[in-house]
Amino acid sequence: MEQQGIGWLLAIIVGAVAGWAAEQIMKSNQGLLMNIILGIVGSIVANALFSIIGISFGGIIGYLIAGIVGACILIAIGRMMRGRHV
């Protein structure tokens, strides 16, 4: 997100919204701080995965979509590692 110059505050806000949306989709209860972390890290993970297959996201909406997808992936991985089924 820093590469596009949207700033840390906007990254935190977009991360929080993406994490919250992923929390609703995956029916989990993470809390605000974890939503922000999942949204930001999820965006990084999803952008990396999508770039491998040639898809790139740009702008706030793109980061939001990537954050939601990535956060859902991270929640699913966390559940698998704890033994809970997705």
C-alpha positions in Angstrom: 0.0 0.0 0.0 2.9 2.4 0.7 4.0 2.1 -3.0 0.8 3.9 -4.1 1.2 6.6 -1.5 -2.2 6.3 0.1 -0.7 6.6 3.6 -0.7 4.7 6.8 -4.0 6.1 8.1 -5.9 5.1 5.0 -4.2 1.7 5.0 -5.4 1.2 8.6 -8.9 2.2 7.7 -9.1 0.1 4.6 -7.5 -2.8 6.6 -10.1 -2.5 9.3 -13.0 -2.5 6.8 -11.5 -5.5 4.9 -10.9 -7.4 8.1 -14.4 -6.7 9.3 -15.9 -7.8 6.0 -13.8 -11.0 6.1 -14.9 -11.6 9.7 -18.5 -11.4 8.6 -18.0 -13.6 5.6 -16.1 -16.3 7.6 -18.3 -16.0 10.7 -15.5 -15.4 13.1 -15.0 -13.0 16.0 -11.6 -11.4 15.8 -11.9 -7.9 17.3 -10.9 -4.5 15.9 -7.1 -4.8 16.2 -7.0 -8.3 14.6 -9.4 -7.0 11.8 -6.9 -4.3 11.0 -4.0 -6.7 11.0 -5.8 -9.3 8.9 -7.0 -6.7 6.4 -3.5 -5.2 5.9 -1.6 -8.5 5.9 -4.4 -10.1 3.9 -4.1 -7.4 1.2 -0.4 -8.0 1.0 -0.9 -11.8 0.7 -3.7 -11.5 -1.9 -1.8 -9.0 -4.0 1.2 -11.4 -4.0 -1.0 -14.4 -4.9 -2.9 -12.5 -7.6 0.3 -11.1 -9.1 1.5 -14.6 -9.7 -1.5 -15.3 -11.9 -1.2 -11.8 -13.6 -4.0 -9.9 -11.8 -3.2 -6.6 -10.1 -5.4 -4.3 -8.0 -5.0 -0.6 -7.7 -6.7 2.1 -5.8 -8.6 2.0 -2.6 -11.3 -0.4 -3.9 -8.7 -2.7 -5.2 -6.9 -2.8 -1.9 -10.2 -3.4 -0.2 -11.1 -6.4 -2.4 -7.6 -7.8 -2.0 -7.7 -7.3 1.7 -11.1 -9.1 2.0 -9.9 -12.0 -0.1 -6.5 -12.2 1.7 -8.1 -11.9 5.2 -10.5 -14.7 4.4 -7.5 -16.8 3.3 -5.7 -16.0 6.5 -8.7 -16.8 8.7 -9.1 -20.2 6.9 -5.5 -21.0 7.3 -5.7 -20.1 11.0 -8.7 -22.4 11.5 -6.9 -25.2 9.7 -3.8 -24.8 11.9 -6.0 -24.9 15.1 -7.9 -27.9 13.8 -11.2 -26.2 13.2 -12.7 -26.9 9.9 -13.5 -24.1 7.5 
